Amino acid sequence: MAHAHESHTKRIWNVFWILSAITIVEVALGIFKPAVLHLTSFLGTSPLNWIFIILTLAKAYGITWAFMHMEDEKKWFRRSVVWTAIFLISYLVTLLLIEGDYLHETLGPLVKW
């Protein structure tokens, strides 16, 4: 029984370090904002925003996989939960980017940025 406890503890620490590393990368990019990533445009927004979106989806996937115990479930159930969430989050991000771009274009001349 102690061996199972140790493996779970090790697994939790591994997940902690992976999620912490992703978060540290996000915070560092948010603080430094490299001009090559921030001041260019790719698919309607900056590459920096795409990096944030991808890293956030990776963290959400990791949290779902580890803390909701998805690796122990059947393949079809894992896919239905994870892919539905990824689809809905991607859809929300797409709508927010489209709407944000529209507001920036229409209100841009009226607002001092």
Secondary structure, 3 states (H helix, E strand, C coil): CHHHHHHHHHHHHHHHHHHHHHHHHHHHHHHHCCHHHHCCCECCECHHHHHHHHHHHHHHHHHHHHHCCHHHCCHHHHHHHHHHHHHHHHHHHHHHHHHHHHHHHHHHHHCCC
